[in-house]
Amino acid sequence: MELGAFSVSLAVQDLQASRDFYEKLGFAQMGGDAAQNWLILSNGATVIGLFQGVFPANTLTFNPGWDQAASNVGEFTDIRQIAAALKERGLEPVLDTTGDSAAGPAHLTLVDPDGNPILIDQHR
């Protein structure tokens, strides 16, 4: 099962202060909208998201259908297939929009045994 591009989505208190900090570490903005309280930064293949008031906790994020540069990849495992495989393995999402349509964007969230949220977010 291929989960797609990986990033860490950070629940930040001050978007600009966090952006300034990570830019000093060599990260540069590659996406997002500060007016909507979120930015995506990268440093090489490492991607982090800064989200102010969007997520309640730091979240591991996977994006099926994307590479680390947020570019579409050819073939990929659709999130609906991922959801079915997870359920077969006994993992129940706490949020799951994969049944809302037969194809296209959808997302689901799992929580690991330590309470860490894992977001699988397909944009295409």
C-alpha atoms as one frame of an Amber mdcrd trajectory, in Angstrom:
protein
   0.000   0.000   0.000   1.565   3.281  -1.132   0.488   6.241   1.014   1.998
   8.992  -1.157   3.977  12.066  -0.213   4.791  12.508   3.481   4.874  15.675
   5.552   4.406  16.754   9.126   1.552  19.175   9.730   2.406  21.339  12.711
  -0.309  22.957  14.825   1.336  26.335  15.439   0.383  29.200  17.736   1.777
  32.006  15.568   2.017  31.335  11.828   4.443  34.177  11.071   6.771  33.366
  13.982   6.837  29.704  12.919   7.454  30.644   9.286  10.341  32.915  10.300
  11.843  30.142  12.453  11.670  27.440   9.770  12.965  29.801   7.079  16.066
  30.309   9.252  16.479  26.503   9.143  16.504  26.685   5.327  12.849  25.973
   4.561  11.074  27.948   1.815   7.382  28.358   1.116   6.097  26.034  -1.611
   2.374  26.445  -1.058  -0.389  27.516   1.228  -2.138  30.770   2.037  -1.174
  32.814   5.093  -4.542  34.622   4.924  -6.168  31.218   5.540  -3.671  30.408
   8.356  -1.668  27.688   6.607   1.636  27.423   4.757   3.570  24.544   3.239
   7.371  24.773   3.469  10.090  22.554   2.044  13.786  21.991   2.448  14.871
  19.539  -0.224  12.505  16.565  -0.020  11.452  17.437   3.549   8.009  19.032
   3.724   6.250  20.577   6.697   2.910  22.300   6.941   2.291  25.143   9.365
  -1.361  25.348  10.429  -2.621  27.965  12.877  -6.022  27.062  14.318  -6.612
  24.290  11.769  -5.435  21.091  13.490  -5.726  20.414  17.215  -2.355  18.616
  17.300   0.748  17.950  15.222  -0.262  15.451  12.542   1.549  12.998  10.277
   0.225  13.618   6.772   0.255  11.466   3.634  -0.970  12.582   0.205  -1.797
   9.753  -2.220  -1.171  10.746  -5.833   1.513  13.311  -5.040   5.290  13.278
  -4.826   7.261  15.330  -2.287   7.024  18.409  -4.546   3.191  18.158  -4.537
   3.276  17.143  -8.196   0.945  14.499  -9.526   2.415  11.027  -9.946   1.259
   8.540 -12.580  -0.351   5.519 -11.006  -1.084   5.639  -7.295  -3.097   3.822
  -4.660  -6.459   5.575  -4.376  -7.495   6.523  -0.862 -10.548   4.286  -1.107
  -8.258   1.284  -1.608  -6.146   2.473   1.322  -9.245   2.825   3.508 -10.425
  -0.693   2.621  -6.973  -2.172   3.336  -6.774  -0.383   6.690 -10.210  -1.638
   7.709  -9.252  -5.196   6.674  -6.266  -4.855   9.017  -8.502  -3.795  11.897
  -7.776  -0.055  11.791 -10.845   2.154  11.992 -10.524   5.813  10.965 -11.932
   8.413  13.347 -12.925  10.494  10.297 -13.481   9.077   6.813 -14.861  10.867
   3.738 -13.895   8.103   1.298 -17.483   6.878   0.968 -18.724  10.259  -0.231
 -17.684   9.631  -3.855 -16.340   6.859  -6.077 -13.216   8.794  -7.089 -11.337
  12.017  -6.539 -10.475  13.984  -3.412 -11.169  12.463   0.000  -9.462  12.121
   3.350  -9.379  10.005   6.449  -7.811  10.332   9.869  -6.465   7.594  12.106
  -5.032   7.892  15.598  -2.032   5.754  16.570  -1.793   4.012  19.981  -0.052
   7.076  21.458  -2.739   9.501  20.308  -0.861  10.875  17.280  -3.217  11.816
  14.440  -2.413  10.468  10.969  -4.115  12.241   8.073  -4.338  10.607   4.646
  -5.457  13.408   2.339  -5.951  12.793  -1.384  -6.339  15.980  -3.427  -6.975
  14.471  -6.859
